[in-house]
């Protein structure tokens, strides 16, 4: 085993509070002038070229020219992109390292900010509870009409505003709100509910009274519109031709019972017998309702 002592050199990095960077700008050695001359020479036959759009052969040749020009450009663009990547590589590496350092600062700050935000939210909630209690105690009749959110000012919840100042500002605003509410209650308003609600939401007395005017105007317009409709309907009814009265027909009368038809016909009878027998036959026919019969007696039977 060797007794030689190994010496290890360690780089000592002293902390610094500032970013210090030294860099050497890249120097490009290129043949751009020669390349430019070559390109000018190659594109000369194509500059100002005109084709007949109705000649398909010329159109095909123009497409071939476009492909040739693309081939001329491609290797130049490829080399440009290669140099750009190589030139930007140190810068991207440098930026990555710097962001790796600053991200540690951001993480530390975010952890503290989360706690500060939580503390501020808790403070605002406590301050809001104090002001709400004060509001309910001084608002009187408007406590159930005007929501606390319409009275509360966000600035009153900040630590920068002293609690006493916030409470005094609250009292002053409630006093003004109460005056406006009493003013509305004393007025003859056709739409009092809507107007009071507008005032409760905005605490703007002028805006609330303007709403009353707007609603009254709406009612007037609706009344005029309804009256115009009724008038138009009345005119239309007057111009409409009266419909003919329905034809009245006499009630059907029961037809009289028809008398039995009577027929007149002639009956001629011949028989041989006595005169008394003939008279008897005639009497029998009359008894049957047969009248006008002619009975002819042709002879007398001898009874001897």
C-alpha positions as CSV (number, residue, x, y, z in Angstrom):
1,X,0.0,0.0,0.0
2,X,1.4,3.4,-1.0
3,X,2.1,5.9,1.7
4,X,1.6,8.7,-0.7
5,X,-0.8,11.3,0.5
6,X,-3.6,12.2,-2.0
7,X,-4.3,15.8,-2.2
8,X,-7.8,16.8,-3.4
9,X,-8.3,20.3,-4.6
10,X,-11.8,21.6,-3.8
11,X,-13.3,24.7,-5.3
12,X,-14.4,27.1,-2.7
13,X,-17.5,29.1,-3.8
14,X,-18.1,32.3,-2.0
15,X,-21.8,33.3,-1.8
16,X,-22.7,36.4,-3.8
17,X,-25.9,38.5,-3.9
18,X,-25.5,39.6,-7.5
19,X,-25.4,37.9,-10.9
20,X,-22.2,38.6,-12.7
21,X,-21.7,37.4,-16.2
22,X,-18.9,37.8,-18.7
23,X,-19.2,36.7,-22.3
24,X,-17.4,36.9,-25.5
25,X,-19.6,37.7,-28.6
26,X,-19.3,35.0,-31.3
27,X,-17.3,35.9,-34.4
28,X,-18.7,34.5,-37.6
29,X,-16.3,33.6,-40.4
30,X,-18.4,33.1,-43.5
31,X,-18.5,33.4,-47.3
32,X,-21.7,35.3,-47.5
33,X,-20.4,37.6,-50.2
34,X,-19.4,34.7,-52.5
35,X,-22.7,32.9,-51.8
36,X,-24.6,36.1,-52.6
37,X,-22.9,36.4,-55.9
38,X,-23.6,32.7,-56.7
39,X,-27.3,33.1,-55.9
40,X,-27.5,36.2,-58.1
41,X,-26.0,34.2,-60.9
42,X,-28.3,31.2,-60.5
43,X,-31.6,33.2,-60.2
44,X,-30.8,35.5,-63.1
45,X,-32.7,33.3,-65.7
46,X,-35.8,33.2,-63.5
47,X,-36.1,36.9,-62.6
48,X,-38.9,38.6,-64.5
49,X,-40.0,35.4,-66.1
50,X,-43.5,35.4,-67.5
51,X,-45.7,32.5,-68.4
52,X,-48.9,32.1,-70.4
53,X,-51.5,30.8,-68.0
54,X,-53.3,29.2,-70.9
55,X,-50.3,27.2,-72.1
56,X,-50.1,24.1,-69.9
57,X,-46.6,23.2,-71.0
58,X,-45.4,26.6,-69.8
59,X,-47.2,26.0,-66.5
60,X,-45.5,22.7,-66.1
61,X,-42.1,24.3,-66.8
62,X,-42.9,27.0,-64.2
63,X,-43.5,24.3,-61.6
64,X,-40.1,22.8,-62.4
65,X,-38.4,26.2,-62.0
66,X,-40.0,26.6,-58.6
67,X,-38.6,23.2,-57.5
68,X,-35.1,24.2,-58.7
69,X,-35.2,27.4,-56.7
70,X,-36.3,25.4,-53.6
71,X,-33.3,23.2,-54.1
72,X,-31.1,26.3,-54.3
73,X,-32.4,27.6,-51.0
74,X,-32.6,24.5,-48.9
75,X,-28.9,23.9,-48.1
76,X,-28.5,27.6,-47.2
77,X,-31.4,27.5,-44.8
78,X,-30.1,24.2,-43.3
79,X,-26.7,25.7,-42.5
80,X,-28.3,28.9,-41.1
81,X,-30.4,26.8,-38.6
82,X,-27.4,24.8,-37.6
83,X,-25.4,27.9,-36.7
84,X,-28.4,29.4,-34.9
85,X,-28.8,26.3,-32.7
86,X,-25.1,26.3,-31.9
87,X,-25.1,30.0,-31.2
88,X,-28.1,29.8,-28.9
89,X,-27.1,26.7,-27.0
90,X,-24.9,28.5,-24.4
91,X,-27.6,31.1,-23.9
92,X,-30.3,28.5,-23.3
93,X,-28.0,26.6,-20.9
94,X,-27.3,29.9,-19.1
95,X,-31.0,30.8,-18.8
96,X,-31.8,27.3,-17.5
97,X,-29.3,27.6,-14.7
98,X,-30.5,31.1,-13.7
99,X,-34.1,30.0,-13.6
100,X,-33.1,27.0,-11.5
101,X,-31.7,29.5,-8.9
102,X,-34.6,32.0,-9.1
103,X,-37.2,29.1,-8.8
104,X,-35.8,28.4,-5.3
105,X,-36.6,32.0,-4.4
106,X,-40.1,31.7,-5.9
107,X,-40.8,28.5,-3.9
108,X,-39.6,30.0,-0.6
109,X,-41.7,33.1,-1.2
110,X,-44.8,31.1,-2.2
111,X,-44.6,29.1,1.0
112,X,-44.6,32.3,3.1
113,X,-47.2,34.0,1.0
114,X,-49.7,31.2,1.5
115,X,-49.4,31.7,5.3
116,X,-49.7,35.5,5.0
117,X,-52.8,35.1,2.8
118,X,-54.3,32.8,5.3
119,X,-53.5,35.2,8.2
120,X,-55.0,38.1,6.2
121,X,-58.2,36.1,5.4
122,X,-58.6,35.3,9.1
123,X,-58.1,38.9,10.0
124,X,-60.6,40.1,7.5
125,X,-63.2,37.5,8.7
126,X,-62.8,38.7,12.3
127,X,-63.0,42.4,11.3
128,X,-66.1,41.6,9.2
129,X,-67.7,39.9,12.2
130,X,-67.1,43.0,14.4
131,X,-68.5,45.4,11.8
132,X,-71.6,43.1,11.2
133,X,-72.3,43.2,14.9
134,X,-72.0,47.0,15.0
135,X,-74.3,47.2,12.0
136,X,-77.0,45.1,13.5
137,X,-76.8,47.2,16.6
138,X,-77.2,50.6,14.9
139,X,-79.1,49.9,11.7
140,X,-82.5,49.8,13.4
141,X,-85.4,49.5,10.9
142,X,-83.2,49.2,7.9
143,X,-81.3,46.1,9.2
144,X,-83.8,43.8,7.6
145,X,-84.1,45.9,4.4
146,X,-80.6,46.9,3.5
147,X,-78.1,44.0,3.4
148,X,-74.8,44.4,5.3
149,X,-73.0,43.8,2.0
150,X,-74.4,47.1,0.6
151,X,-73.0,49.0,3.6
152,X,-69.6,47.3,3.9
153,X,-66.5,48.8,2.3
154,X,-63.6,46.5,1.4
155,X,-61.1,49.0,2.7
156,X,-62.6,48.6,6.2
157,X,-61.3,45.0,6.3
158,X,-57.7,45.8,5.7
159,X,-55.1,45.9,8.5
160,X,-54.1,49.3,7.3
161,X,-57.5,50.7,8.5
162,X,-57.8,51.0,12.2
163,X,-60.8,49.3,13.7
164,X,-62.1,52.5,15.3
165,X,-61.9,54.3,12.0
166,X,-63.8,51.5,10.2
167,X,-66.5,51.5,12.9
168,X,-67.0,55.3,12.7
169,X,-67.2,55.1,8.9
170,X,-69.8,52.4,9.3
171,X,-71.9,54.5,11.6
172,X,-71.8,57.5,9.2
173,X,-72.8,55.3,6.3
174,X,-75.7,53.7,8.2
175,X,-76.9,57.2,9.2
176,X,-77.0,58.4,5.6
177,X,-78.7,55.1,4.5
178,X,-81.4,55.6,7.2
179,X,-82.1,59.1,6.0
180,X,-82.5,57.9,2.4
181,X,-84.8,55.1,3.6
182,X,-87.0,57.5,5.6
183,X,-87.2,59.8,2.6
184,X,-88.5,57.1,0.4
185,X,-91.0,55.9,3.0
186,X,-92.4,59.5,3.3
187,X,-93.0,59.8,-0.5
188,X,-96.1,58.7,-2.4
189,X,-94.6,56.1,-4.7
190,X,-96.6,53.9,-7.0
191,X,-93.8,51.3,-7.1
192,X,-92.5,51.6,-3.6
193,X,-91.3,48.0,-3.3
194,X,-89.2,48.2,-6.4
195,X,-87.8,51.6,-5.5
196,X,-86.9,50.6,-2.0
197,X,-85.2,47.4,-3.3
198,X,-83.1,49.5,-5.7
199,X,-82.1,51.8,-2.9
200,X,-81.2,48.9,-0.6
201,X,-78.9,47.4,-3.3
202,X,-77.2,50.6,-4.3
203,X,-77.8,53.2,-1.5
204,X,-78.3,55.6,-4.3
205,X,-81.3,57.7,-3.6
206,X,-81.3,59.5,-6.9
207,X,-81.1,56.2,-8.8
208,X,-84.0,54.8,-6.8
209,X,-86.2,57.9,-7.5
210,X,-85.2,57.7,-11.2
211,X,-86.4,54.1,-11.2
212,X,-89.8,55.3,-10.0
213,X,-90.0,57.7,-12.9
214,X,-89.0,55.0,-15.3
215,X,-91.6,52.6,-14.0
216,X,-94.3,55.3,-14.2
217,X,-93.3,56.1,-17.8
218,X,-93.6,52.4,-18.6
219,X,-97.1,52.2,-17.0
220,X,-98.1,55.3,-19.0
221,X,-96.9,53.8,-22.3
222,X,-98.6,50.5,-21.5
223,X,-101.9,52.3,-20.8
224,X,-101.6,54.3,-24.0
225,X,-100.9,51.1,-25.9
226,X,-103.8,49.3,-24.4
227,X,-106.1,52.3,-25.1
228,X,-104.9,52.4,-28.7
229,X,-105.6,48.7,-29.1
230,X,-109.1,49.0,-27.7
231,X,-109.8,52.0,-30.0
232,X,-108.6,50.1,-33.0
233,X,-110.7,47.1,-32.1
234,X,-113.8,49.3,-31.7
235,X,-113.2,50.9,-35.1
236,X,-112.7,47.5,-36.7
237,X,-116.0,46.3,-35.2
238,X,-117.9,49.4,-36.5
239,X,-116.5,49.0,-40.0
240,X,-117.4,45.3,-40.1
241,X,-120.6,44.7,-42.2
242,X,-123.5,43.4,-40.1
243,X,-124.1,39.8,-40.8
244,X,-127.5,38.9,-42.2
245,X,-130.0,37.8,-39.6
246,X,-130.6,34.1,-39.7
247,X,-133.6,33.1,-41.7
248,X,-136.6,32.3,-39.6
249,X,-138.7,29.5,-40.9
250,X,-142.2,28.9,-39.6
251,X,-142.5,25.9,-37.4
252,X,-143.7,22.9,-39.4
253,X,-147.4,22.5,-39.0
254,X,-148.8,19.0,-38.6
255,X,-150.3,17.9,-41.9
256,X,-154.1,17.4,-41.6
257,X,-155.2,13.8,-41.7
258,X,-156.2,13.0,-45.2
259,X,-159.8,12.1,-45.6
260,X,-160.2,8.7,-47.0
261,X,-160.5,8.9,-50.7
262,X,-163.9,8.3,-52.1
263,X,-164.4,6.7,-55.5
264,X,-167.4,6.9,-57.7
265,X,-168.1,3.8,-59.7
266,X,-171.2,2.3,-61.4
267,X,-172.7,-1.0,-60.5
268,X,-175.1,-2.6,-62.9
269,X,-176.8,-5.7,-61.7
270,X,-179.2,-8.0,-63.6
271,X,-181.1,-10.7,-61.9
272,X,-184.4,-12.4,-62.2
273,X,-186.8,-12.1,-59.3
274,X,-189.7,-10.3,-57.9
275,X,-189.9,-6.6,-57.5
276,X,-189.8,-7.0,-53.8
277,X,-186.6,-8.9,-54.1
278,X,-185.1,-6.1,-56.2
279,X,-186.1,-3.6,-53.5
280,X,-184.5,-5.7,-50.9
281,X,-181.3,-5.9,-52.8
282,X,-181.2,-2.1,-53.3
283,X,-181.8,-1.6,-49.5
284,X,-178.9,-3.9,-48.7
285,X,-176.5,-2.0,-51.0
286,X,-177.4,1.3,-49.4
287,X,-176.7,-0.2,-46.0
288,X,-173.2,-1.0,-47.3
289,X,-172.7,2.7,-48.3
290,X,-173.2,1.9,-52.0
291,X,-175.4,4.5,-53.5
292,X,-176.4,5.4,-57.0
293,X,-176.6,1.7,-58.0
294,X,-178.7,1.0,-60.9
295,X,-180.8,-2.2,-60.6
296,X,-182.4,-3.3,-63.8
297,X,-185.3,-5.7,-63.5
298,X,-185.7,-7.7,-66.7
299,X,-188.7,-9.8,-66.0
300,X,-190.9,-11.5,-63.4
301,X,-190.6,-15.1,-62.5
302,X,-193.8,-16.9,-62.7
303,X,-194.4,-18.8,-59.5
304,X,-197.2,-20.9,-60.9
